Amino acid sequence: MIRLPMFASACLALAACSVGSSADNDAAKVCNTMLAGDPEIVEDLAEDGDTIDVYCGCYATLLADKPEEAQVTILKVSQIVSDIRAENDLHLEEAAGRLMADFIEDGSSPTYGVTRDGFETTGKYIDTVRRALNKETGACAAS
């Protein structure tokens, strides 16, 4: 079984992976698209009593507190991973791997138009959301 934090770990290994305003809803939608339909993610979240909707609510809540530049980067990379999944019928880890494989020496991805730094930022953020979701108190405790 592949665990959700492995996406973040994969990002870091490179030297490096819903309520409220419209922006929050957009973030939750991107998150849902990125994770939906991946049985390994569903199973991983269920082990802790969570769902994709709960995770993505937390994703949107915490993203709203990030600086605008970080929000744009995280949403862009998340959307690209979602698109790779949809276009190639892949699981999350496979889509992240495809993006990772595209990075060239200067840290850019010619095919997908993101940077390794952006990918790493997103991976760290995904791990942050998961940790926040598992806390009994904090921004995501009631998500």
TANOR-V709958 format. One record per backbone hydrogen bond with DSSP energy under -0.5 kcal/mol. NH is the residue of the N-H (numbers start at 0). CO is the residue of the C=O. E is the energy in kcal/mol with one decimal. If there is no record, write none. Layout:
NH,CO,E  NH,CO,E
This chain:
2,0,-0.5  5,2,-1.9  6,3,-1.7  7,3,-0.8  8,4,-2.5  9,5,-3.0  10,6,-2.1  11,7,-2.4  12,8,-2.4  13,9,-0.7  13,10,-0.8  14,11,-1.7  24,20,-2.1  25,21,-2.7  26,22,-2.5  27,23,-2.6  28,24,-2.3  29,25,-2.6  30,26,-2.5  31,27,-2.9  32,28,-2.6  33,29,-2.3  34,30,-2.0  35,31,-3.1  37,34,-1.6  38,36,-0.9  40,37,-0.6  41,37,-2.3  42,38,-2.5  43,39,-2.2  44,40,-2.8  45,41,-2.3  46,42,-1.7  47,43,-0.5  47,44,-1.3  48,45,-1.8  49,44,-2.6  54,50,-2.6  55,51,-3.1  56,52,-1.8  57,53,-2.0  58,54,-2.6  59,55,-2.3  60,56,-2.3  61,57,-2.8  62,58,-2.0  63,59,-1.7  64,61,-1.1  65,62,-1.8  70,66,-2.3  71,67,-2.6  72,68,-2.2  73,69,-2.9  74,70,-2.6  75,71,-2.4  76,72,-2.6  77,73,-2.4  78,74,-2.5  79,75,-2.4  80,76,-2.6  81,77,-2.2  82,78,-2.8  83,79,-2.7  84,80,-2.4  85,81,-2.6  86,82,-3.0  87,83,-1.6  88,84,-1.2  89,84,-1.5  94,90,-2.4  95,91,-2.7  96,92,-2.3  97,93,-2.1  98,94,-2.1  99,95,-2.7  100,96,-2.3  101,97,-0.6  101,98,-1.2  102,99,-1.3  103,107,-2.7  106,103,-2.7  108,113,-1.8  109,101,-0.6  109,107,-0.6  112,108,-2.7  115,106,-3.2  118,114,-2.1  119,115,-2.8  120,116,-2.7  121,117,-2.1  122,16,-0.7  122,118,-2.4  123,119,-2.6  124,120,-2.1  125,121,-2.7  126,122,-1.9  127,123,-2.3  128,124,-2.7  129,125,-2.0  130,126,-2.3  131,127,-2.6  132,128,-2.5  133,129,-1.4  134,131,-0.9  140,137,-1.2  142,139,-1.3
